[in-house]
Amino acid sequence: MTEKELDKNFKKLMHLTDEENEEIRLSLPQFMIYRNITKKEYYGYYTNYYRGYNGYCTACRQIVDLDETSQEIKHRKKGKCPSCGADITFLAGGKVPAKSYWYHQNYAVFRELNGDLYIYCVKAYQGFRKDMFDEWNGISEYDVDYWFDKKFRYYLGPGESRKWKFNYVQWEEMKSHNEPTFGQEMGYNSYPDKEYIATGLDHIDRSRLKYSGLKEFMELRGNHYVPLIYFLCEANLHPQYEKLLKCGFGRIVEDRIFPGAEGRPRINLRADSPAKVLRLNSEEMNALRGCSGDCYSEYIYFRKHIKISGNFKQRFERFERFHDALSKVVLISNITELSHEKVMNYCERQKHSTESMSYVCKDWIDYLAQCRELEYDVKDGAINHPKNLAKAHGDLSRLIKQKEDEELNRRLRELSELRAAYEFESEEFIVIQPESVGDIVAEGNTLSHCVGGYADRHARGELHIMFLRKKDDPKTPFYTIEISINGKIQQCRGYANNTPSRGGTPKPQEIKDFEKLYQAHLDAAETERKKSGKRKKAKRAKKAA
């Protein structure tokens, strides 16, 4: 169909009926605009005056005597119209002009013509106009104003689903036919405004899309969000969705509409039967009926990549146990050169009751990575699948930790001569360097602070950790000092970082005085280090000359 014909059809079809206009009007918030009035009652020789209320209901558009209602009448208070029973908000007539009001709601209007479906999306606005409040002129003058903005339109014809967006001048065709987005809700947690009210849904049943499977899809979603327009566009292009929904594979259709972390399940939408669409035989269809799209994709991966023996029932039982670990099984098989069946058998022997197969495979992969780090032969059957995987994993973890500590301690010993210049003593205190990485960790545990996390950088020479001790008790942790590589004190912390809320005590003045004394020593040591470096450099230059 040409663009000119489409424009003509849209102009012809997209006029709201009186019933639809009224439906839209009543779906927006309604108000009772009231004012105070003085009433007179004559009793023979005297007249009684009392104040009452008259109101104008925007829902039923009637002037209502509010004296008979038991509701509390207050500006901005919620209530019900005594005449039509609609939910309303009371607005004082004298206050309405003081504050402008507007509200919007999104609508999608459905129309059918010659079996094709036309959809027209608008944003309906409701508000008070300021020029309506110049003077009272009767309470009915305070009615609410309505107007519409064009947003999107869709055409669902034979084998095509098209979407246009109105760019304030003309209709511009879009590449995709996804759900309409009517704007961006503002605020801290902003999100696209995609909610709309559908009207004219009976036209769907008159079009060729009455066989789209929409009813089954809505039942499947239950109380969850249904992307009505996007589903109809997809179902118009792919009639196979209806067959899948009616055959019990609605969750696969759902995952095609709402892709998960694994993406859309891959199916053959050009085929003419559900079995060919899903590329499954009758046994597989019965076993997978009701499964999710992720589960279906995992089974296809299992069937393509996993080689195991047994009849279909036995293989499918294996799939159900390993469905979340199939890629890990293939990876382990590639690393160890064990067959998929042997990998699965071993995982089943090592699995504890509360663990998943994915967890067991993850531990096994970690263990094999440790074997490679220690340069073990991961293709050796005695190494790649030990009798007790958990114990072997733990043993290798301790061995690697020990090896890493030995390397760090070797580096630490290489820097001990440099740090000897940072050792110091006064009348009450001494400063010593740690002898190993374990000493730093133990220091942090005893003083309840985080110096243990600095052990690696200390061993690599990126900073210096020194221990401050009392002279009469040099083995008991007291304060820990961090020194930068240019010889400046960065931190000097005692128990719990001297934080009273954690059980520590504020740093006493004697420690603060000692820090100044110790910094002077560090400055002198740094000056001497620089001089020594210059002398060595001059000596090397002289020798080279």
C-alpha positions in Angstrom: 0.0 0.0 0.0 1.3 3.4 -0.9 2.1 6.2 1.6 -0.7 8.3 0.1 -3.3 5.5 0.5 -2.1 4.9 4.1 -2.4 8.6 5.0 -5.9 8.7 3.5 -6.9 5.6 5.6 -5.5 7.0 8.8 -7.3 10.3 8.3 -10.5 8.4 7.6 -10.2 6.0 10.6 -8.6 8.0 13.4 -11.6 9.9 14.6 -12.8 9.1 18.1 -16.5 8.2 18.5 -18.5 10.0 21.1 -18.4 6.9 23.3 -14.5 6.8 23.0 -14.2 10.5 23.7 -16.4 10.0 26.8 -14.4 7.0 27.9 -11.1 9.0 27.6 -12.6 11.9 29.4 -13.8 9.8 32.3 -10.5 7.9 32.6 -8.8 11.2 33.5 -9.0 12.7 37.0 -12.3 14.3 37.8 -13.1 17.3 40.2 -15.8 18.8 42.2 -15.3 22.6 42.0 -17.3 24.1 44.8 -18.1 27.6 46.3 -19.6 28.9 49.4 -23.2 30.2 49.1 -25.6 31.8 51.6 -29.0 30.3 51.8 -32.2 31.9 53.2 -35.1 30.2 54.9 -38.3 32.1 55.9 -40.0 31.1 59.1 -43.1 33.4 59.4 -41.9 36.6 61.1 -38.1 35.9 60.8 -35.6 34.8 58.2 -32.8 32.2 58.8 -29.4 32.6 57.0 -26.9 29.8 56.8 -23.9 29.0 54.6 -23.8 26.1 52.3 -21.9 24.7 49.3 -22.7 24.3 45.6 -20.4 22.2 43.4 -19.8 21.4 39.8 -18.8 17.8 39.0 -16.6 17.6 35.9 -17.5 13.9 35.5 -21.3 14.2 35.2 -21.2 17.9 34.4 -23.9 18.7 36.8 -24.3 21.4 39.5 -24.7 19.5 42.8 -26.0 20.7 46.2 -23.3 19.5 48.6 -25.2 20.2 51.8 -26.8 16.7 51.7 -23.5 14.9 51.6 -21.7 13.7 54.8 -18.2 14.2 53.2 -15.8 16.7 54.5 -15.5 19.4 51.9 -11.9 20.7 51.8 -9.7 22.0 49.1 -7.6 19.1 47.4 -9.4 16.5 49.5 -10.6 13.2 47.8 -14.2 12.3 47.7 -17.2 11.1 45.6 -19.8 13.0 43.6 -23.2 12.7 45.3 -24.9 12.7 41.9 -22.9 10.2 39.7 -20.6 8.5 42.3 -17.4 9.3 40.4 -14.1 9.6 42.4 -13.4 13.3 42.5 -11.1 15.9 44.1 -12.6 18.9 45.8 -11.3 22.2 44.4 -12.3 25.5 46.0 -13.6 27.8 43.2 -11.7 30.8 44.7 -8.4 28.9 44.7 -8.6 27.3 41.3 -7.2 30.3 39.4 -4.3 30.6 41.8 -2.7 27.3 40.6 -2.6 26.0 37.1 -3.3 22.3 36.7 -2.5 19.8 34.0 -2.5 16.0 33.7 -1.8 13.6 30.9 -2.6 10.1 29.9 -1.5 8.0 26.9 -4.0 6.2 24.6 -3.8 3.7 21.7 -6.8 3.7 19.4 -7.3 0.5 17.3 -9.1 0.5 14.0 -9.7 -2.2 11.3 -10.1 -1.7 7.6 -10.3 -4.5 5.0 -8.7 -6.9 7.5 -5.7 -4.6 8.1 -5.2 -3.1 11.6 -4.4 0.6 12.1 -3.2 1.9 15.5 -3.1 5.5 16.5 -1.2 6.6 19.7 -2.0 10.0 21.3 -1.2 11.7 24.6 -4.3 13.2 26.1 -4.0 16.3 28.2 -6.4 17.7 30.8 -6.1 21.1 32.4 -7.5 24.4 33.5 -7.0 27.4 31.3 -6.2 30.7 33.1 -8.6 32.7 31.0 -11.5 30.7 32.5 -11.0 32.2 35.9 -11.1 36.0 35.3 -14.5 36.1 37.1 -17.1 33.7 38.5 -19.9 33.9 36.0 -21.5 30.8 37.3 -19.8 27.6 38.6 -20.1 25.7 35.3 -17.6 28.1 33.8 -14.9 26.2 35.8 -15.0 23.1 33.6 -11.8 21.2 32.6 -10.2 21.6 29.1 -9.0 18.6 27.0 -6.6 18.4 24.1 -4.5 15.7 22.3 -1.0 15.4 20.9 -0.3 13.0 18.1 2.6 10.6 18.9 2.7 7.4 16.9 0.8 5.3 14.4 1.1 1.7 13.2 0.0 -0.2 10.2 -0.3 -4.0 10.4 -1.0 -5.3 6.9 -0.3 -8.6 5.0 3.3 -9.5 5.9 4.3 -6.1 7.1 4.3 -4.1 10.4 5.2 -0.4 10.1 5.5 2.4 12.6 5.6 6.2 12.3 6.5 8.9 14.8 5.1 12.4 14.6 7.9 15.0 14.7 5.7 18.0 15.3 5.6 18.7 11.5 5.0 15.4 9.7 4.9 11.6 10.1 8.4 10.0 10.0 8.7 6.3 9.5 10.8 4.4 12.0 13.0 1.3 11.4 11.6 -0.8 14.3 8.0 -1.5 15.4 8.6 -1.7 19.2 6.3 -0.3 21.9 5.5 3.4 21.8 7.5 5.6 24.2 5.5 8.7 25.1 8.3 10.5 26.8 10.6 10.2 29.8 9.3 10.4 33.3 11.5 12.8 35.2 12.9 12.4 38.6 15.7 10.5 40.4 14.7 7.1 39.0 13.6 8.3 35.6 12.2 5.7 33.2 10.5 5.7 29.7 6.8 6.4 29.8 5.3 3.3 28.0 2.0 2.8 29.7 -1.2 3.5 27.7 -4.9 2.7 27.7 -6.1 0.8 24.7 -9.5 1.6 23.1 -11.3 0.0 20.2 -9.9 -3.5 21.0 -12.9 -5.1 19.4 -11.4 -4.1 16.1 -8.6 -6.6 16.6 -11.2 -9.4 16.4 -12.4 -8.1 13.0 -8.9 -8.0 11.5 -6.8 -10.9 10.4 -5.0 -10.6 13.8 -7.9 -12.3 15.6 -5.8 -15.4 15.2 -2.6 -13.9 16.6 -2.7 -15.8 19.9 -3.1 -12.5 21.9 -5.6 -14.0 24.3 -3.3 -16.9 25.1 -0.3 -14.5 25.5 -2.3 -12.3 27.9 -3.3 -15.4 30.0 0.3 -16.5 30.1 1.5 -13.0 31.3 -1.3 -12.9 34.0 -1.0 -9.6 35.9 2.4 -8.7 34.4 3.0 -6.0 31.8 1.8 -6.9 28.2 3.4 -5.0 25.3 0.2 -5.2 23.3 1.2 -3.3 20.2 4.7 -4.9 19.9 3.2 -8.4 20.3 0.6 -7.7 17.6 3.4 -6.4 15.2 5.5 -9.5 15.8 2.5 -11.9 15.5 1.6 -10.2 12.3 5.0 -10.9 10.8 5.3 -14.4 12.4 2.1 -16.4 12.4 4.0 -19.3 14.0 3.8 -17.5 17.4 0.1 -18.4 17.6 0.9 -22.1 17.0 3.6 -22.1 19.6 1.3 -20.4 22.2 -1.5 -23.0 21.5 1.0 -25.9 21.7 2.3 -25.1 25.1 5.5 -23.3 24.1 4.2 -19.8 25.2 7.2 -19.2 27.4 9.5 -19.4 24.4 7.3 -16.8 22.7 7.5 -14.7 25.9 11.3 -14.9 25.9 11.3 -13.8 22.3 9.2 -10.7 23.2 11.1 -10.1 26.5 14.7 -11.3 25.8 16.6 -12.4 28.9 20.3 -12.3 29.7 20.9 -15.1 27.2 19.2 -13.2 24.4 16.3 -14.4 22.3 16.0 -18.1 21.8 16.8 -19.0 18.2 13.9 -20.7 16.3 13.1 -21.2 12.7 10.2 -18.7 12.1 9.9 -19.6 8.4 8.8 -23.2 9.1 5.2 -24.2 8.9 4.8 -26.4 12.1 5.8 -26.0 15.7 8.1 -29.0 15.5 10.0 -27.6 12.6 10.0 -24.1 14.1 11.7 -25.5 17.2 13.7 -28.1 15.3 12.5 -30.8 17.8 11.2 -34.3 17.3 8.1 -35.7 19.1 10.0 -37.0 22.1 11.7 -33.7 22.6 8.5 -31.7 22.1 6.8 -33.7 24.9 9.8 -33.3 27.2 10.3 -29.5 26.6 6.6 -28.4 26.5 6.2 -25.5 29.0 9.9 -24.8 29.2 11.4 -21.3 29.1 13.4 -19.8 26.2 16.7 -20.2 28.2 16.0 -23.8 28.9 15.2 -24.5 25.2 18.4 -22.8 24.1 20.4 -24.8 26.7 18.9 -28.0 25.3 19.8 -27.1 21.7 23.4 -26.5 23.0 23.3 -29.8 24.8 22.1 -31.7 21.8 24.7 -30.1 19.5 27.8 -30.1 21.8 27.4 -32.9 24.5 28.2 -36.4 23.4 26.9 -39.0 25.9 25.4 -42.5 25.6 22.0 -43.8 26.6 18.5 -43.6 25.3 16.6 -40.3 25.0 15.2 -40.5 28.6 18.6 -41.1 30.1 20.2 -38.3 28.1 17.4 -35.9 29.0 17.8 -36.7 32.7 21.4 -35.8 32.4 20.4 -32.5 30.6 18.1 -31.7 33.5 20.9 -32.2 36.0 23.5 -30.3 34.1 21.4 -27.7 32.2 23.1 -24.7 33.9 26.7 -26.1 33.6 26.8 -27.4 30.0 29.4 -24.9 28.8 31.6 -25.6 31.8 31.4 -29.4 31.0 32.7 -28.7 27.5 35.4 -26.5 28.8 36.6 -29.1 31.4 36.5 -31.7 28.7 38.7 -29.6 26.4 41.2 -28.9 29.2 41.5 -32.5 30.5 40.7 -34.4 27.3 38.2 -36.4 29.3 35.0 -37.3 27.5 31.8 -35.4 28.4 30.4 -38.5 30.0 33.4 -39.0 32.3 33.2 -35.3 33.2 29.5 -35.6 34.1 30.1 -38.9 36.0 32.9 -37.3 38.1 30.8 -34.2 38.9 27.9 -36.4 40.1 30.3 -38.3 42.4 31.8 -35.0 43.8 28.4 -33.2 44.2 27.1 -32.6 47.7 23.3 -32.5 48.3 23.1 -28.7 48.6 25.3 -27.9 45.6 24.4 -27.4 42.0 26.3 -29.0 39.2 27.4 -25.5 38.0 29.0 -25.0 41.4 30.9 -28.3 41.2 32.1 -27.5 37.7 33.3 -24.0 38.8 35.3 -25.6 41.6 36.8 -28.1 39.2 37.8 -25.3 36.7 39.4 -23.3 39.6 41.3 -26.4 40.6 42.6 -27.0 37.0 43.7 -23.3 36.9 45.7 -23.9 40.1 47.3 -27.0 38.5 48.4 -25.0 35.5 49.8 -22.3 37.8 51.9 -24.9 39.5 52.9 -26.4 36.1 51.1 -29.7 36.7 50.1 -31.9 33.8 46.3 -31.3 33.6 45.9 -34.2 31.1 47.2 -36.7 33.7 44.3 -38.6 35.1 45.8 -38.8 38.6 45.9 -35.0 38.7 42.9 -33.7 36.7 40.2 -35.6 38.6 41.4 -36.3 42.2 39.5 -38.6 44.5 38.3 -35.7 46.7 38.0 -32.5 44.7 37.2 -30.2 47.6 40.3 -31.4 49.6 42.6 -31.2 46.6 41.3 -27.7 45.8 42.0 -26.6 49.4 45.5 -28.2 49.4 46.5 -26.4 46.2 45.2 -23.1 47.5 47.4 -23.4 50.6 50.4 -24.4 48.5 50.0 -21.5 46.2 49.5 -19.1 49.1 52.7 -20.5 50.7 54.6 -20.1 47.4 53.3 -16.5 47.0 54.4 -15.7 50.6 57.8 -17.1 50.0 58.2 -14.8 47.0 57.0 -11.8 48.9 59.3 -12.6 51.8 62.3 -12.9 49.4 61.5 -9.4 48.1 61.0 -8.2 51.7 64.5 -9.5 52.7 66.1 -7.7 49.7 64.8 -4.4 51.0 65.7 -5.0 54.7 69.1 -3.1 54.3 67.3 0.0 53.0 64.7 -0.1 55.8 67.5 -0.6 58.4 68.0 3.2 58.1 64.4 3.7 59.2 64.9 1.9 62.5 65.0 4.2 65.5 64.9 4.4 69.3 64.2 7.0 71.9 64.1 6.8 75.7 60.7 5.1 75.7 60.1 3.7 72.3 61.8 1.8 69.4 60.9 1.4 65.7 61.7 -1.9 64.0 60.9 -3.4 60.6 58.8 -6.6 60.1 60.8 -9.7 59.4 58.1 -11.3 57.2 54.7 -10.8 55.5 53.2 -12.9 58.3 54.4 -10.4 60.9 52.4 -7.6 59.1 49.2 -9.7 59.0 49.6 -10.7 62.7 50.1 -7.0 63.5 46.9 -6.0 61.8 45.0 -8.9 63.6 46.3 -7.9 67.0 45.7 -4.2 66.7 42.4 -4.7 64.8 43.3 -2.5 61.9 43.9 -3.1 58.1 47.7 -3.0 57.9 47.5 -6.7 56.7 46.2 -5.4 53.3 49.4 -3.4 52.9 51.7 -6.4 53.1 52.0 -6.9 49.3 52.9 -3.3 48.6 55.4 -3.3 51.5 57.2 -6.4 50.0 57.3 -4.7 46.6 58.8 -1.5 48.1 55.8 0.7 47.2 55.6 1.8 50.8 57.3 1.0 54.1 55.6 -0.5 57.2 57.4 -0.1 60.5 56.4 -1.3 64.0 56.5 1.1 67.0 57.1 -0.8 70.3 57.6 0.1 73.9 61.2 -0.3 74.8 60.5 -2.4 77.8 58.1 -4.7 75.8 59.5 -4.9 72.2 57.5 -8.0 71.2 54.0 -6.7 71.9 52.3 -4.8 69.0 51.7 -1.2 70.1 51.5 1.3 67.1 52.0 0.7 63.3 53.6 3.3 61.1 53.2 3.7 57.3 56.0 5.6 55.6 56.0 6.8 51.9 58.8 6.0 49.5 60.2 9.5 50.0 60.4 9.1 53.8 57.3 10.8 55.1 55.0 9.4 57.8 51.6 8.7 56.3 49.9 7.0 59.2 50.6 6.1 62.8 47.7 4.0 64.2 47.2 2.1 67.4 44.5 -0.4 68.4 41.3 0.0 66.3 42.8 3.0 64.5 42.4 4.9 67.8 38.7 5.1 67.2 36.8 5.1 70.6 33.6 3.8 69.0 35.5 0.6 68.1 37.2 0.2 71.5 40.3 2.3 70.7 41.7 5.3 72.6 42.6 8.7 71.1 46.3 9.0 70.3 48.2 10.4 73.4 50.4 13.4 73.2 53.6 11.3 73.9 53.0 9.4 70.6 52.4 12.7 68.7 55.7 14.1 70.2 57.5 10.9 69.2 56.1 11.2 65.6 57.8 14.6 65.2 61.1 13.2 66.6 60.9 10.2 64.3 60.1 12.3 61.2 63.3 14.3 61.9 65.2 11.0 61.9 63.5 10.0 58.6 64.4 13.3 57.0 68.0 12.9 57.9 68.0 9.3 56.6 66.4 10.4 53.4 69.0 13.2 52.9 71.8 10.7 53.5 70.3 8.2 51.1 70.2 10.9 48.3 73.8 11.9 49.0 74.9 8.3 48.9 73.0 7.8 45.6 74.8 10.8 44.1 78.2 9.6 45.2 77.6 6.2 43.7 76.4 7.8 40.4 79.6 10.0 40.2 81.8 7.0 41.0 80.2 5.0 38.2 80.6 7.9 35.8 84.2 8.3 36.7 84.9 4.6 36.2 83.1 4.7 32.8 85.3 7.6 31.7 
